[in-house]
């Protein structure tokens, strides 16, 4: 439903890296799949708080195209900043929406701290975000929809990065980065920016009023990799008509990552 939890999509038993060949994988991934001995696969690596587990706060996934392009999806709180050794090269960062558990308002210092149910995410990344810190260090493109690109451009500039690395792709459009075609699709959720990501009087006014800033609606993503695999990343959402009409019928998604849980 509307939680950011991807942990139940990939069941216990998964270890480290999965690899999916072509477009023949199922619409739902319900069990661990062994890495294929094939150079023409998309590798999917979860970056969670605890090794070998899917925990309640895990959001981040890295997709590696057969051509080497690496895409980080929703860095959240379980990537240990830009120097996390699991990241490797990151060419693109995707952000489904601006809630702290997806953009990363805090993070772990290293893996396996605390428990799976309550990991230690005590390192604050405010007011920038884990996403921005990673993108600046790696020189990554941040590809988002709605009105999020302007927000991230300003954040990149403030952090010493290149604001031109914040790229827009709206629903119905498509942007190719590193041989991977990226588009956004609708998600039904909220997308307020917490005042904690802002500075100055505006942040104080919003905090006093108990509201956040608006950057438009949240999004999901559809990715088309160079081997033809089409992947749908739902973001936080309920059921939408576009999941059938656009994701299934138009794009023909072969792999789906659904965020599931409760009314978060």
N, C-alpha and C positions, 0 to 999 in steps of 0.2 A: 504494500500500500504506500504509505508516505514516509517511511523512515529512510535514512540514508544507508541502512544496513545491507551490505552485499554478502555478508558472511554465510547466510544460509543457501545462497545460490551455488556455492562450491562446497560440497560436503566434506566432513572430516575425512582425513586420509590424504588430502592434497598436500604435496610437499614442494615448496619453492616455485617451480616453473611448469606451466602447462604449455603445450603447443598444439595448434589446430591447423589442419591442412585444408587447403581449398575452401569450398563452400558447402561441404557435405555434413558439417556438424549440425546437431539438433538445435531447435529453437530455445530449449532450456538446458542448462548444464546442471545436472543433478548429482554428479559423482566425479571423482578425480579421473582424469584422463592422462595416460602416459604420454610423455613427449615423443613425438614421432621423429624417426631418424630420417629427416628430410629437410633440405635447405629451403624448401618453398612453403614454409609454415609461418603463421603468425604466433609468436610466443606471448603468453599472457602471464605476468608475474604479479601476485598480490604483495603489497608492501604494508603488512599489518604490524600490530604492536608486539606480537609474540610469534616466534618462529614456529612454523608448522601448524598454526592454528588460524581460524577465522574468528575474530573477537568482535564484541559489540560496537566498538568505535572504528573498526577498520573500514576504510573507504577506498584507499588508493590502489590503483592498478596501473601497471606499465604494459603497454602493447608494443611489441617490436615487430615491425614489418620485415619481410624477407630481405628487403634492400638495406636494412640497418636503421631505418628511421624509428625513433623511440618516442612514444607518446605517453605522458603521465596524465591520468584521469583522476580528478578530485583528490589532490594531495592530502587534504584533511589534517588530522592531528597525529597520524601514525608514521609519517615520514620524518626522520630525525634531522630535519633541516637540509640545506643544500649540500652538506658534506656527507649525508647518509651514503655509505658505500654501496647500498643496494641500487641506487639510482643509476649509476653509470652515466652515459651520455643521454641527455634529455633534449630532444629537438622541439617538442610541442607540449604545452600544458593546456589541458581542458578543464573548465570549471562549470559545472552544471548550474550552480547558484551560489549566492553569497553567504549562506549560513556558515557559522564558524566551524562546524564539524566537516564541512566540505572544502572551504577555501583555506582553513587552517588559522584559527585565532590563537592556538597554542599547539604544542607538539611534544612528542617524546624526546628525551635526550639520547636514548639508544634503545634498542629492542629489549624485550623481556624484563622490563621494569614494572613493578606492581603486578597485578594479576590480569588474566585475560578479560575478566568481567569488569575490572577497574584498573586499567593501565595508568601509569604515571605520565600524564601529559602536562607537566608543570612548567614547561618552558614557554613563556609568552612570546608571540610573534607580532604583537600589536605595536603600532597601528598599521604595519605593512601587511603581514600575512605570510604563512608558510609558502603559499603559492608564489608570491612575488619574490621572496627571498631565494627560492629555488630557480625561478626564471632568470633573475639577475645573475646569479652565480654561473648558470649554465648557458646563458645567452639564448634561452628558449623563446619561442613564439607562444604567446598566450592567445588562444583562439576561443572566442566567446560570442554569444548572441545578445539580443535585446540591447540594453544601453550599458552593458558591462564593459565594453572595450574602452570607453572614455575614462571610466573609473580606473581600470588597470593601467592605462597609459600614464595617468597622473601618478599612480603608485610606482610604476617603473622609473619614471623621471625622478621622483623623490628619493628613490633608493639608489640612484646613480646608474640606472639602466637606460635602455633606449626605448622611449615611448612608442616608436614605430613598430616595436615587436608585439604590441597589442593589436590583434587583428579581429575584424568583425566578420561573422558569417551568420546571416539571418535565415529564418525558415524559408525554404524555397530556393535559396542560393547554395553555392558550393565553393569551397576554397581548397586548393590542393597544396599541401606542404610536404615536401620530401617524398613525393610519389603517393601520398595517402590523401584521398578526397574526404573532406570533412563538411558536414552540414549539421545544422541544429533543427530539432523538431520540438513541438510543444510538450510541455510538462504542466501538470496541474498541482501547484504547490505555492508557497510564498517565496519572496526573494528580496526581503528588506536587508539593507546594509546596517548593521549595528553601529551606533554612535562610537563604539570603541575602536572602529577602523578609521575614524575621522579625527581631526584635530581642530582647535580653535573654537570660536564662538558657536559655529553651527553644531559641532559635536555636543556642546554644553546645552544648547537649546533643545536639540532632539532628545538627549538623555533626560532632561527635565520634563519633557512632554511625554516620555515613555513611548516614543516612536522611532522608526529607523528611516533611512533615506531610501528612495526608490530608484532601482536601475532596471525597471521593466520586468517582464515575467521570467520565470525560470525556464530552463531548457533541458532536453535530452540531446543526444548526438547520434548521428549515423555516420559510420566510418567505412570507406571502401578501400581495402588494402590492395597492394600491387598484385597479389596473387588471386584477386577476385573475391576474397572473403568480405562479406558485408556484416558489420557489427552494429547492433543497437545498444546504446547506453541510456537507460531510462531516466537517470537523475531521480530525484525524489518526486514521485507522481502517483496519482491514482490511475484508474483506467481511463484512456482517452480514445476517441474515435480514430485518431491518427495512427494509433498502434496497429490497426488493421489496414486502413486505407493507404497510409503513407509508408509505414515501416515494413509491413508484410507485403502488401500488394504492389506498391511502387518500387521500393528499394530492394525487396526480397531478402531481408536480413537472415543470415544463416546462424548467427550467434547472438544471444540476447543476455545482457547483464541487467537484471531487475533489482532495484532497491526495494526491499521488503521490510515489513515490521508492523508498526501500529500508527496511531495518529500523532506523529511527532511534527 
